[in-house]
Amino acid sequence: MSSTGNGGGGARRTGSAGGGAAARARLRRGVRQAPPPTEPVRRRGEGAPQPAPSLVVPDTTPRTGLRSLPGRPFPVGSGGTQAAPAEHTGGSLFDVVRVAIAILDTSGRVVLWSPAAEELLGWPNELLVGRRIDELIPDEDQVARVQTAIQATLRNGRWAGLAELRDRNGADVRVEARISLLVDGDGTPFLQVNLAEADAVQAVERDLAVRDALFEQSPLGIAILDTDLRYTAVNHTLAEMNGVATEDHVGRTTGETLPERAADEITAIQRQVLATGEPVIDVTLASPVTARSGYRSISYSRMTDRAGRVLGISGTVMDVTERYRAVAKVEHARRRLSLLNEFGSRVGDLLDASRIAQELASAVVPRLTDHSAVILLQAVAHGDDLPRHGHDRRTSLLQLGTASVQDGPEVEVMLRRGARITFAEDSACGRVLRTGVPELLSGADQLGDVTYPGDPKMQAAHDIGVHSMLVVPLRARGIVIGLLLVSRAGYREGFDRDDLAFTVELADRAGSSLDNARLYARERTAALTLQRTLLPQQVPQPTGVEVAYRYVPGSSGTEVGGDWFDVIPLPGDRTALVVGDVMGHGLRAAATMGRLRTAVRVLAALDLPPDVLLRHVHELADDLAQGPDEALLATCIYAVFDPATARLTVAKAGHIPPVLIVPGEGEEPTRNGGPLPGGGGRILDLPSGAPLGVGGVPFESVELKIPEGSLLALCTDGLVESRDKDLDVGLGRLRLVLEQPHASIQAACEAVLDTMEQGREPDDVALLLARLGHGQAGTPTAGWTLPAEPTAVSRARRLVRGTLAEWGVEELTDVAELLVSELVTNSVRYASAPIGVRLTLGETLLVEISDPLPDPPRERHAAEADEGGRGLELVRRLALRWGARAEGMGKVVWFEQALPGNEPDESGAE
């Protein structure tokens, strides 16, 4: 380098070597001690005096603060003196970018060489002071550039640029240089050279550029706060969000910048982060009432320097209004979809229109509305056919579903369940019923037009603050079958188009369920009507038997079944008790039950034994089946009670066994109509037999001697079966109930039905109770046993004549003697064992002739020349009724005669 400076007043040569040494000494003392200037100096070429420049190294460290930070005064002590600097503990930016300082004279000779320069280039101070800086430059081109830089500094007072120096190891080091012109108190110029490693400086500058770009151009709001939680910097985005200028943030807290309600929550988060050091990430808060309202996501973290000192906190603020609303919209849609699914599951297995209406009304409160009402056509509620004509004010509507978030007299007036709804044809309800187009109503004028002017229900709605209402049609098969009315009151936001669309979707689903319930009710009513028509319309009360019965259709979740019962009077004051169950449900099962009951009644008229009757019914199974592809499968129990002999004959075909309750010892038997004393019960052990239509197992009859006043219970499996318990448990429960005393046989029926378990199968129930007596009190009866000899005929005539005279019905004697003579003659001719004769005087005169011969008599048509074969023909012509039945190993032939005054008229009717 040249030893001359290029100042404004020409070059000034340095003094002798000794003078240079003295100057260097002065400079060393000046740089190290940095005394303040005592007199003004001026640069060459300048007229006005300038303050003497301090030889203290200027602060050339890259700034770490924000560019928008205001300048802050140098800290001073309490006495106004300069505060002592704090002890440095490491971790400063100077450790990243080391700044080396050298003092050169105008010729480029080193006067001072700082320790930082020694660390940067490895040259010690004692080796470089007094030597030219050119010796550290690797090539001539760089030497020329340095000379140019020195000349420029001498002219302009400063220079900055890049240079290359050689360190002590011979390696080239790129440095960024800052050269400044200094003049000491004697006016001698010097050059202060600040050197920093170029790569480190460029890295810092790059980081600062990135910081500036992120800070100023970021779409996020960014804030820097000090340890007092006062803003030291904010970017333009955050200033826009808060509606406060950037400069008005600096030095102020969040509470001084934002409205109080919004600031309190944010300040609490800031204090938490500053105190704990734990960052808060993505907390969503409502925006303050500023230029941009909505929702914000805030994040805060604590800032520390490299030494770990807390500098404050930094925060980012992001406008998430659209995201929040999108998420809220998705959540809103999810909740509504959940409501649709929940409603579908709640009504999926319901087949009752009233229950579906109530479920619909309850489902929308309070999630969609404050008050709701479901109004249905009367035809839908009752399971009738839908009207073919349009709706008008005469259309009958019922309010079957209601729900509300509150109670009170006004709500009761507005939402009275079961109320009949009327409306004007030009009202909102009339229009929706007629057109099927939903309506959204708001305001007093529109809400007053829902039904008809002056409607108390709408006045009550006004009193409780209803301000918005939806009138939505309930549709099925393109026909409006009802209305769904939902309303909001108070401070709740009114309905919008999205609410209307959702309510229409919900109403359409409900309409389908309601129509299914209507169709089911119609079919169920038809099936029940058919079934009840096929069941006994009047149950007789035969002699010696008191009967009570109950029939309970299956629950609303299933169709009617094929359960049935019957009470059939038989000749000789005997009674047949029948209970059966056709497998399956629906109209076809009911129709099959009717055919089966008819077959049993027809065969019962033949006075067949129970096992024989069941065998004949089984043989008719193919004709009684529901269809050609479906076999008959039914169970049945058939019992015949004879009050004269107190014998019960029972046979069953796969049916559950009967229960018999016998009065306790010493109990006085009660007559029909009296209370039931209870007693000891048992389940009759009968041969099971196969169900009708199955076959393979023979039917067997069992004959029992029945004590006076015993109670016989016949039922179907729907009464005693349940999902999780054996049949024996149900039969035991039935026995225990019937063993208790009851006020009457009807009360016993009710007590049995009250014990049915809730978990039982939803099947039909048929229950038949019969109190078995020994005939009516005072009924005349006479009987004899005669030997199988010819004299038996005349003896039988004498006994009959005397008995009828004793009973005072001599008018019957001639015919009775003739017919008894014919029947006894037949028995004497073909039987070899004693012959029984029995007379019973009831509503008719019953005559029974028994013998041990099992073959029934056969009526013949005798020719004119035949001497015999006319006995049974006489019986048929002269008796009111006659017949034959098997009894034990033999048979009984019987006939009846009408009492005087009860003879049949010409048409055959009594």
KOLNUBA-51332 format. One line per 5 residues: number of its first residue (from 1); for each residue x, z, y of C-alpha. Coordinates in steps of 0.05 Angstrom, whole numbers. Layout:
# residues N
NUM = X:Z:Y ~ ... .
***
This chain:
# residues 910
1 = 0:0:0 ~ 21:-10:71 ~ 43:51:109 ~ 4:32:170 ~ -70:41:187 .
6 = -113:-11:218 ~ -145:31:272 ~ -177:8:336 ~ -116:25:380 ~ -63:-6:336 .
11 = -21:22:281 ~ 10:89:289 ~ 71:103:248 ~ 80:169:215 ~ 136:214:236 .
16 = 201:225:200 ~ 204:250:130 ~ 206:320:155 ~ 146:307:200 ~ 110:277:141 .
21 = 125:338:100 ~ 99:382:155 ~ 37:341:160 ~ 27:345:86 ~ 36:420:90 .
26 = -16:424:145 ~ -63:381:105 ~ -54:424:43 ~ -70:486:83 ~ -128:451:117 .
31 = -159:426:52 ~ -151:492:16 ~ -172:539:72 ~ -220:492:109 ~ -217:526:178 .
36 = -270:505:227 ~ -247:458:283 ~ -230:491:349 ~ -231:432:395 ~ -264:365:398 .
41 = -226:304:374 ~ -242:232:378 ~ -229:172:336 ~ -187:116:361 ~ -226:64:396 .
46 = -282:111:414 ~ -293:134:485 ~ -337:194:476 ~ -305:256:447 ~ -329:274:377 .
51 = -328:340:341 ~ -265:350:302 ~ -276:331:230 ~ -270:387:180 ~ -221:378:124 .
56 = -270:410:76 ~ -287:361:21 ~ -356:332:37 ~ -412:340:-15 ~ -410:275:-52 .
61 = -444:302:-116 ~ -503:259:-136 ~ -567:295:-117 ~ -607:324:-173 ~ -669:340:-133 .
66 = -728:294:-118 ~ -721:245:-61 ~ -786:271:-31 ~ -758:342:-27 ~ -751:366:44 .
71 = -684:389:69 ~ -672:463:62 ~ -626:505:108 ~ -562:533:81 ~ -576:604:57 .
76 = -554:660:103 ~ -548:734:97 ~ -588:788:132 ~ -541:790:191 ~ -545:716:204 .
81 = -479:704:170 ~ -468:654:115 ~ -487:681:47 ~ -434:685:-5 ~ -441:631:-57 .
86 = -463:652:-126 ~ -413:652:-182 ~ -414:587:-221 ~ -428:596:-295 ~ -422:524:-320 .
91 = -472:472:-338 ~ -472:439:-269 ~ -476:365:-255 ~ -403:369:-233 ~ -387:380:-307 .
96 = -419:313:-323 ~ -390:273:-264 ~ -322:300:-245 ~ -303:283:-173 ~ -228:279:-160 .
101 = -201:285:-88 ~ -137:257:-61 ~ -109:254:10 ~ -68:193:29 ~ -32:175:92 .
106 = -45:108:123 ~ 10:76:83 ~ -22:96:18 ~ 24:153:1 ~ -5:213:-35 .
111 = -7:275:9 ~ -53:318:-34 ~ -74:311:-107 ~ -130:357:-130 ~ -134:391:-198 .
116 = -195:348:-214 ~ -152:286:-203 ~ -101:315:-250 ~ -156:323:-303 ~ -183:252:-290 .
121 = -116:214:-295 ~ -69:264:-326 ~ -18:261:-269 ~ 3:330:-244 ~ 6:344:-170 .
126 = 82:353:-167 ~ 94:284:-196 ~ 48:245:-149 ~ 53:278:-80 ~ 97:235:-36 .
131 = 90:174:-80 ~ 50:113:-64 ~ -18:104:-97 ~ 3:33:-115 ~ 43:62:-173 .
136 = -23:80:-207 ~ -52:10:-200 ~ -43:-34:-262 ~ -35:-103:-230 ~ -21:-138:-164 .
141 = -92:-161:-154 ~ -116:-89:-155 ~ -60:-70:-107 ~ -84:-122:-58 ~ -155:-97:-64 .
146 = -132:-26:-50 ~ -94:-49:11 ~ -155:-85:36 ~ -197:-23:25 ~ -148:19:65 .
151 = -149:-30:122 ~ -225:-31:121 ~ -227:44:123 ~ -180:47:182 ~ -225:-2:219 .
156 = -293:24:198 ~ -280:96:180 ~ -303:89:107 ~ -302:45:45 ~ -334:48:-24 .
161 = -323:7:-86 ~ -296:3:-157 ~ -222:6:-175 ~ -178:12:-236 ~ -123:64:-242 .
166 = -73:77:-297 ~ -72:147:-327 ~ -9:181:-350 ~ -17:152:-420 ~ -18:82:-393 .
171 = -93:70:-405 ~ -135:37:-351 ~ -190:81:-321 ~ -247:50:-282 ~ -266:94:-224 .
176 = -315:92:-167 ~ -279:107:-102 ~ -303:132:-35 ~ -251:129:22 ~ -262:164:88 .
181 = -219:166:151 ~ -197:235:172 ~ -158:255:235 ~ -124:321:241 ~ -117:364:304 .
186 = -57:324:326 ~ -94:259:320 ~ -57:238:258 ~ -101:196:213 ~ -108:209:138 .
191 = -149:179:83 ~ -193:222:39 ~ -204:189:-29 ~ -261:213:-75 ~ -254:187:-145 .
196 = -304:192:-202 ~ -305:160:-270 ~ -346:97:-261 ~ -382:100:-329 ~ -406:171:-316 .
201 = -429:154:-246 ~ -466:92:-270 ~ -500:133:-325 ~ -524:183:-274 ~ -548:128:-227 .
206 = -584:95:-285 ~ -618:160:-302 ~ -638:169:-230 ~ -666:99:-227 ~ -706:112:-290 .
211 = -730:177:-261 ~ -751:143:-196 ~ -787:88:-234 ~ -824:138:-278 ~ -840:184:-222 .
216 = -865:134:-171 ~ -893:79:-216 ~ -922:121:-272 ~ -998:116:-283 ~ -995:190:-298 .
221 = -998:242:-243 ~ -932:280:-241 ~ -918:345:-206 ~ -856:389:-199 ~ -868:462:-181 .
226 = -817:517:-166 ~ -816:587:-192 ~ -868:607:-140 ~ -914:553:-168 ~ -909:513:-104 .
231 = -905:438:-105 ~ -836:411:-92 ~ -855:340:-109 ~ -915:299:-131 ~ -922:226:-143 .
236 = -971:179:-111 ~ -1016:177:-173 ~ -1028:252:-172 ~ -1039:251:-97 ~ -1093:199:-107 .
241 = -1125:239:-163 ~ -1128:302:-121 ~ -1149:266:-58 ~ -1093:300:-19 ~ -1034:265:13 .
246 = -966:271:-20 ~ -935:308:39 ~ -993:357:41 ~ -976:380:-30 ~ -904:400:-17 .
251 = -897:475:-6 ~ -968:490:-26 ~ -997:519:-90 ~ -1051:489:-134 ~ -1100:539:-106 .
256 = -1085:515:-36 ~ -1093:442:-56 ~ -1153:439:-103 ~ -1222:471:-99 ~ -1224:543:-122 .
261 = -1263:534:-187 ~ -1218:477:-211 ~ -1154:511:-188 ~ -1165:578:-222 ~ -1161:550:-292 .
266 = -1101:506:-277 ~ -1063:563:-242 ~ -1074:607:-303 ~ -1043:554:-347 ~ -984:545:-300 .
271 = -969:619:-299 ~ -972:622:-375 ~ -923:565:-382 ~ -875:594:-330 ~ -877:663:-362 .
276 = -872:644:-436 ~ -836:577:-435 ~ -886:550:-485 ~ -911:482:-464 ~ -985:467:-458 .
281 = -1002:397:-483 ~ -1064:355:-472 ~ -1114:406:-447 ~ -1178:371:-424 ~ -1211:398:-362 .
286 = -1265:374:-316 ~ -1238:340:-255 ~ -1245:377:-189 ~ -1297:351:-140 ~ -1251:300:-106 .
291 = -1249:226:-96 ~ -1243:215:-171 ~ -1288:259:-213 ~ -1290:259:-288 ~ -1243:292:-339 .
296 = -1167:303:-339 ~ -1115:318:-392 ~ -1061:365:-365 ~ -994:382:-396 ~ -942:432:-369 .
301 = -872:452:-391 ~ -819:497:-361 ~ -756:468:-329 ~ -687:499:-337 ~ -618:475:-315 .
306 = -558:467:-361 ~ -541:540:-352 ~ -611:561:-375 ~ -635:583:-306 ~ -711:573:-295 .
311 = -722:522:-240 ~ -798:518:-244 ~ -847:477:-284 ~ -865:403:-290 ~ -933:376:-304 .
316 = -968:311:-321 ~ -1040:297:-307 ~ -1077:239:-340 ~ -1146:214:-324 ~ -1182:215:-391 .
321 = -1253:205:-365 ~ -1263:140:-405 ~ -1232:169:-467 ~ -1272:233:-460 ~ -1336:195:-450 .
326 = -1320:148:-508 ~ -1306:208:-553 ~ -1369:242:-527 ~ -1408:179:-541 ~ -1381:175:-611 .
331 = -1396:248:-622 ~ -1465:238:-592 ~ -1477:180:-641 ~ -1450:222:-698 ~ -1497:279:-683 .
336 = -1555:231:-679 ~ -1535:198:-744 ~ -1531:267:-774 ~ -1601:281:-748 ~ -1627:218:-781 .
341 = -1594:236:-847 ~ -1618:307:-844 ~ -1689:285:-829 ~ -1686:235:-886 ~ -1663:289:-935 .
346 = -1716:338:-911 ~ -1774:290:-921 ~ -1745:248:-978 ~ -1783:285:-1032 ~ -1844:303:-991 .
351 = -1910:269:-1005 ~ -1954:309:-958 ~ -1968:277:-890 ~ -1978:344:-855 ~ -1911:372:-880 .
356 = -1875:308:-860 ~ -1906:311:-791 ~ -1883:383:-782 ~ -1813:367:-807 ~ -1808:309:-757 .
361 = -1831:353:-699 ~ -1782:409:-718 ~ -1723:362:-730 ~ -1720:337:-657 ~ -1724:406:-625 .
366 = -1678:426:-591 ~ -1626:372:-607 ~ -1665:316:-575 ~ -1722:347:-537 ~ -1753:413:-514 .
371 = -1824:399:-539 ~ -1850:352:-592 ~ -1917:333:-622 ~ -1934:287:-681 ~ -2003:256:-676 .
376 = -2031:219:-737 ~ -2091:177:-753 ~ -2142:217:-792 ~ -2138:164:-847 ~ -2063:180:-856 .
381 = -2075:254:-859 ~ -2130:248:-911 ~ -2100:192:-953 ~ -2153:140:-935 ~ -2143:65:-923 .
386 = -2114:44:-857 ~ -2164:16:-807 ~ -2167:-60:-804 ~ -2189:-62:-731 ~ -2149:-44:-669 .
391 = -2147:26:-641 ~ -2191:47:-584 ~ -2214:113:-553 ~ -2258:125:-614 ~ -2198:127:-660 .
396 = -2194:195:-693 ~ -2126:227:-683 ~ -2101:295:-706 ~ -2040:333:-679 ~ -2008:356:-744 .
401 = -1936:371:-724 ~ -1913:413:-664 ~ -1848:446:-643 ~ -1822:477:-578 ~ -1762:515:-552 .
406 = -1807:567:-521 ~ -1872:604:-532 ~ -1929:621:-486 ~ -2002:605:-470 ~ -1985:539:-437 .
411 = -1945:516:-498 ~ -2003:538:-543 ~ -2051:495:-502 ~ -2004:435:-502 ~ -1982:439:-575 .
416 = -2040:467:-615 ~ -2031:445:-687 ~ -2091:412:-718 ~ -2122:395:-651 ~ -2162:331:-646 .
421 = -2132:284:-594 ~ -2172:240:-548 ~ -2146:190:-497 ~ -2167:137:-448 ~ -2157:65:-469 .
426 = -2113:50:-408 ~ -2071:113:-417 ~ -2000:114:-445 ~ -2025:137:-514 ~ -2077:82:-513 .
431 = -2028:29:-495 ~ -1976:50:-547 ~ -2029:54:-601 ~ -2056:-14:-583 ~ -1990:-51:-572 .
436 = -1939:-11:-612 ~ -1891:-14:-553 ~ -1858:54:-536 ~ -1859:80:-465 ~ -1812:124:-425 .
441 = -1850:166:-374 ~ -1823:207:-316 ~ -1851:235:-252 ~ -1918:268:-240 ~ -1956:203:-233 .
446 = -1934:174:-300 ~ -1939:240:-337 ~ -2011:249:-313 ~ -2029:184:-348 ~ -2009:204:-420 .
451 = -2080:217:-447 ~ -2135:220:-396 ~ -2143:248:-326 ~ -2152:323:-324 ~ -2128:335:-395 .
456 = -2113:410:-402 ~ -2054:394:-447 ~ -2020:353:-393 ~ -2035:406:-341 ~ -2000:457:-387 .
461 = -1941:409:-393 ~ -1936:406:-318 ~ -1939:482:-313 ~ -1879:491:-360 ~ -1838:440:-321 .
466 = -1841:378:-365 ~ -1810:321:-325 ~ -1793:267:-376 ~ -1831:243:-438 ~ -1826:190:-492 .
471 = -1888:163:-526 ~ -1865:128:-589 ~ -1908:94:-642 ~ -1905:114:-715 ~ -1911:49:-753 .
476 = -1920:27:-825 ~ -1934:-43:-851 ~ -1938:-68:-779 ~ -1995:-19:-763 ~ -1990:39:-715 .
481 = -2009:101:-756 ~ -1994:153:-704 ~ -1952:175:-644 ~ -1890:217:-633 ~ -1889:251:-565 .
486 = -1825:285:-542 ~ -1814:316:-474 ~ -1759:351:-434 ~ -1769:406:-383 ~ -1731:448:-334 .
491 = -1660:429:-316 ~ -1648:386:-377 ~ -1630:314:-361 ~ -1687:264:-369 ~ -1692:213:-425 .
496 = -1655:147:-420 ~ -1659:81:-457 ~ -1610:105:-510 ~ -1656:165:-524 ~ -1715:118:-529 .
501 = -1679:72:-579 ~ -1658:130:-622 ~ -1728:160:-622 ~ -1757:94:-642 ~ -1709:91:-701 .
506 = -1728:161:-722 ~ -1802:146:-715 ~ -1796:83:-758 ~ -1764:124:-814 ~ -1818:176:-808 .
511 = -1872:123:-808 ~ -1848:97:-876 ~ -1849:168:-905 ~ -1918:181:-876 ~ -1946:117:-905 .
516 = -1916:134:-973 ~ -1949:202:-969 ~ -2015:168:-951 ~ -2011:120:-1010 ~ -1992:177:-1056 .
521 = -2050:219:-1031 ~ -2097:162:-1043 ~ -2072:148:-1113 ~ -2070:222:-1129 ~ -2141:231:-1104 .
526 = -2163:173:-1148 ~ -2127:202:-1208 ~ -2155:271:-1197 ~ -2224:243:-1188 ~ -2218:205:-1253 .
531 = -2189:265:-1289 ~ -2242:313:-1264 ~ -2295:263:-1282 ~ -2269:261:-1353 ~ -2264:336:-1358 .
536 = -2327:377:-1374 ~ -2373:379:-1315 ~ -2412:438:-1342 ~ -2384:485:-1394 ~ -2438:515:-1439 .
541 = -2442:589:-1455 ~ -2459:587:-1530 ~ -2489:644:-1569 ~ -2439:699:-1582 ~ -2385:669:-1538 .
546 = -2368:680:-1464 ~ -2323:626:-1436 ~ -2280:622:-1373 ~ -2233:566:-1355 ~ -2185:542:-1302 .
551 = -2154:474:-1291 ~ -2096:468:-1241 ~ -2069:398:-1225 ~ -1994:388:-1220 ~ -1959:401:-1154 .
556 = -1957:350:-1098 ~ -1890:325:-1123 ~ -1918:295:-1187 ~ -1978:256:-1211 ~ -2037:284:-1250 .
561 = -2027:295:-1323 ~ -2068:290:-1386 ~ -2086:363:-1397 ~ -2158:376:-1419 ~ -2204:427:-1451 .
566 = -2274:427:-1480 ~ -2328:474:-1505 ~ -2373:441:-1557 ~ -2436:475:-1585 ~ -2442:464:-1660 .
571 = -2502:475:-1706 ~ -2514:545:-1729 ~ -2496:576:-1662 ~ -2424:560:-1676 ~ -2377:537:-1621 .
576 = -2316:492:-1620 ~ -2261:509:-1570 ~ -2212:453:-1555 ~ -2149:447:-1512 ~ -2104:386:-1511 .
581 = -2047:353:-1473 ~ -2032:279:-1469 ~ -1958:266:-1456 ~ -1944:230:-1390 ~ -1974:229:-1321 .
586 = -2016:184:-1278 ~ -2079:145:-1285 ~ -2062:119:-1354 ~ -2051:189:-1381 ~ -2116:212:-1350 .
591 = -2153:152:-1381 ~ -2122:167:-1449 ~ -2143:239:-1443 ~ -2215:216:-1431 ~ -2215:173:-1493 .
596 = -2184:229:-1535 ~ -2235:280:-1510 ~ -2292:232:-1527 ~ -2265:221:-1597 ~ -2260:295:-1609 .
601 = -2332:307:-1585 ~ -2358:251:-1629 ~ -2323:277:-1690 ~ -2343:348:-1674 ~ -2416:326:-1678 .
606 = -2403:310:-1751 ~ -2388:384:-1761 ~ -2321:370:-1793 ~ -2271:425:-1808 ~ -2215:431:-1755 .
611 = -2161:402:-1799 ~ -2204:344:-1821 ~ -2224:329:-1749 ~ -2151:327:-1727 ~ -2134:281:-1784 .
616 = -2189:233:-1763 ~ -2165:235:-1690 ~ -2095:220:-1713 ~ -2120:160:-1751 ~ -2150:134:-1686 .
621 = -2083:141:-1649 ~ -2069:67:-1643 ~ -2138:55:-1611 ~ -2130:115:-1564 ~ -2059:96:-1540 .
626 = -2045:79:-1467 ~ -2025:8:-1485 ~ -2002:-37:-1542 ~ -1930:-21:-1528 ~ -1939:54:-1521 .
631 = -1959:100:-1578 ~ -2006:159:-1568 ~ -1969:224:-1564 ~ -2014:285:-1553 ~ -2020:357:-1575 .
636 = -2086:391:-1591 ~ -2114:456:-1617 ~ -2184:459:-1646 ~ -2219:524:-1662 ~ -2290:537:-1689 .
641 = -2322:605:-1682 ~ -2384:627:-1721 ~ -2415:689:-1689 ~ -2459:701:-1749 ~ -2400:712:-1795 .
646 = -2349:731:-1741 ~ -2301:680:-1769 ~ -2253:636:-1730 ~ -2225:573:-1761 ~ -2165:543:-1724 .
651 = -2120:482:-1733 ~ -2069:453:-1685 ~ -2030:389:-1677 ~ -1962:406:-1646 ~ -1995:450:-1593 .
656 = -1972:518:-1569 ~ -2005:575:-1609 ~ -2065:614:-1582 ~ -2063:687:-1562 ~ -2114:736:-1591 .
661 = -2129:803:-1557 ~ -2165:853:-1602 ~ -2200:915:-1571 ~ -2168:981:-1589 ~ -2196:1026:-1643 .
666 = -2255:1067:-1619 ~ -2269:1020:-1561 ~ -2342:1002:-1554 ~ -2347:926:-1554 ~ -2371:899:-1488 .
671 = -2424:846:-1483 ~ -2418:781:-1445 ~ -2412:789:-1370 ~ -2381:858:-1374 ~ -2310:880:-1361 .
676 = -2253:866:-1409 ~ -2225:931:-1437 ~ -2158:901:-1457 ~ -2126:918:-1523 ~ -2071:896:-1569 .
681 = -2050:824:-1569 ~ -2014:778:-1616 ~ -1994:705:-1618 ~ -2029:672:-1676 ~ -1980:644:-1727 .
686 = -2010:578:-1747 ~ -1982:517:-1783 ~ -1955:475:-1726 ~ -1977:407:-1750 ~ -1948:344:-1718 .
691 = -1972:319:-1651 ~ -2027:267:-1653 ~ -1996:199:-1661 ~ -1934:223:-1697 ~ -1958:239:-1767 .
696 = -1917:260:-1827 ~ -1941:332:-1825 ~ -2009:351:-1854 ~ -2058:390:-1812 ~ -2080:458:-1840 .
701 = -2136:504:-1820 ~ -2131:579:-1817 ~ -2192:624:-1821 ~ -2192:692:-1787 ~ -2241:750:-1785 .
706 = -2250:767:-1712 ~ -2269:837:-1688 ~ -2327:844:-1640 ~ -2307:832:-1567 ~ -2239:799:-1582 .
711 = -2209:752:-1529 ~ -2181:685:-1550 ~ -2135:648:-1501 ~ -2119:574:-1508 ~ -2075:539:-1457 .
716 = -2028:480:-1446 ~ -1953:485:-1439 ~ -1954:478:-1363 ~ -1976:551:-1360 ~ -1921:582:-1401 .
721 = -1861:535:-1398 ~ -1805:539:-1347 ~ -1739:504:-1336 ~ -1694:562:-1356 ~ -1734:604:-1404 .
726 = -1759:596:-1475 ~ -1832:584:-1492 ~ -1836:652:-1525 ~ -1822:685:-1457 ~ -1882:651:-1426 .
731 = -1927:667:-1484 ~ -1905:739:-1482 ~ -1921:743:-1408 ~ -1990:714:-1421 ~ -2002:765:-1477 .
736 = -1981:823:-1432 ~ -2029:802:-1376 ~ -2088:795:-1423 ~ -2074:863:-1456 ~ -2091:896:-1390 .
741 = -2163:914:-1371 ~ -2197:866:-1324 ~ -2263:869:-1286 ~ -2288:805:-1319 ~ -2265:746:-1359 .
746 = -2262:707:-1294 ~ -2216:759:-1264 ~ -2172:753:-1326 ~ -2165:678:-1312 ~ -2142:691:-1241 .
751 = -2093:744:-1264 ~ -2062:695:-1313 ~ -2054:641:-1260 ~ -2022:691:-1212 ~ -1965:703:-1262 .
756 = -1943:630:-1264 ~ -1869:625:-1246 ~ -1847:586:-1185 ~ -1792:553:-1226 ~ -1839:524:-1278 .
761 = -1845:450:-1289 ~ -1894:418:-1240 ~ -1943:402:-1295 ~ -2018:408:-1302 ~ -2047:473:-1329 .
766 = -2109:480:-1372 ~ -2131:551:-1391 ~ -2191:569:-1434 ~ -2211:642:-1448 ~ -2266:660:-1497 .
771 = -2294:729:-1511 ~ -2319:726:-1583 ~ -2381:767:-1601 ~ -2425:773:-1662 ~ -2486:738:-1634 .
776 = -2537:758:-1583 ~ -2568:827:-1591 ~ -2636:825:-1622 ~ -2628:756:-1654 ~ -2668:757:-1720 .
781 = -2626:737:-1780 ~ -2641:740:-1854 ~ -2602:717:-1914 ~ -2604:717:-1990 ~ -2562:696:-2050 .
786 = -2600:661:-2106 ~ -2577:641:-2176 ~ -2570:567:-2191 ~ -2634:568:-2234 ~ -2700:531:-2227 .
791 = -2735:596:-2209 ~ -2692:598:-2146 ~ -2736:545:-2113 ~ -2801:586:-2116 ~ -2765:650:-2097 .
796 = -2735:616:-2036 ~ -2804:593:-2014 ~ -2832:664:-2020 ~ -2774:694:-1981 ~ -2780:643:-1925 .
801 = -2856:651:-1921 ~ -2852:727:-1916 ~ -2795:727:-1866 ~ -2829:678:-1818 ~ -2893:718:-1822 .
806 = -2853:780:-1805 ~ -2821:745:-1745 ~ -2889:720:-1722 ~ -2876:646:-1728 ~ -2924:628:-1783 .
811 = -2934:560:-1752 ~ -2866:540:-1780 ~ -2880:562:-1851 ~ -2907:498:-1883 ~ -2851:453:-1859 .
816 = -2798:506:-1871 ~ -2822:519:-1943 ~ -2822:444:-1958 ~ -2753:430:-1932 ~ -2722:493:-1963 .
821 = -2753:474:-2029 ~ -2722:405:-2026 ~ -2652:430:-2007 ~ -2651:487:-2058 ~ -2674:438:-2111 .
826 = -2614:393:-2096 ~ -2567:453:-2100 ~ -2597:477:-2166 ~ -2592:408:-2195 ~ -2518:396:-2178 .
831 = -2487:465:-2167 ~ -2468:516:-2220 ~ -2455:576:-2175 ~ -2500:621:-2132 ~ -2538:589:-2075 .
836 = -2542:620:-2005 ~ -2602:617:-1959 ~ -2598:642:-1886 ~ -2651:640:-1831 ~ -2634:651:-1757 .
841 = -2688:654:-1703 ~ -2659:636:-1636 ~ -2679:581:-1589 ~ -2696:544:-1653 ~ -2706:564:-1725 .
846 = -2640:550:-1762 ~ -2642:545:-1837 ~ -2577:540:-1876 ~ -2570:526:-1951 ~ -2500:536:-1980 .
851 = -2472:521:-2049 ~ -2402:515:-2078 ~ -2407:440:-2089 ~ -2359:406:-2038 ~ -2391:338:-2038 .
856 = -2439:329:-1980 ~ -2509:304:-1995 ~ -2522:230:-1987 ~ -2588:204:-1961 ~ -2620:149:-2003 .
861 = -2676:100:-1990 ~ -2722:109:-2050 ~ -2766:52:-2075 ~ -2841:61:-2082 ~ -2835:70:-2157 .
866 = -2778:122:-2154 ~ -2797:194:-2169 ~ -2737:224:-2131 ~ -2690:209:-2074 ~ -2738:228:-2019 .
871 = -2715:300:-2004 ~ -2664:285:-1950 ~ -2710:233:-1919 ~ -2763:287:-1912 ~ -2711:332:-1879 .
876 = -2692:278:-1831 ~ -2764:263:-1812 ~ -2791:334:-1806 ~ -2731:373:-1778 ~ -2710:374:-1705 .
881 = -2638:365:-1727 ~ -2601:369:-1792 ~ -2531:362:-1820 ~ -2479:386:-1869 ~ -2412:418:-1862 .
886 = -2356:441:-1906 ~ -2348:516:-1913 ~ -2295:545:-1957 ~ -2294:508:-2023 ~ -2366:487:-2016 .
891 = -2414:461:-1964 ~ -2472:482:-1920 ~ -2534:438:-1908 ~ -2574:460:-1849 ~ -2635:439:-1809 .
896 = -2670:464:-1746 ~ -2743:469:-1727 ~ -2769:473:-1657 ~ -2807:537:-1640 ~ -2880:532:-1621 .
901 = -2887:508:-1550 ~ -2817:476:-1551 ~ -2833:415:-1591 ~ -2803:350:-1566 ~ -2847:303:-1528 .
906 = -2861:231:-1548 ~ -2795:207:-1518 ~ -2756:257:-1558 ~ -2738:303:-1500 ~ -2753:377:-1506 .
***
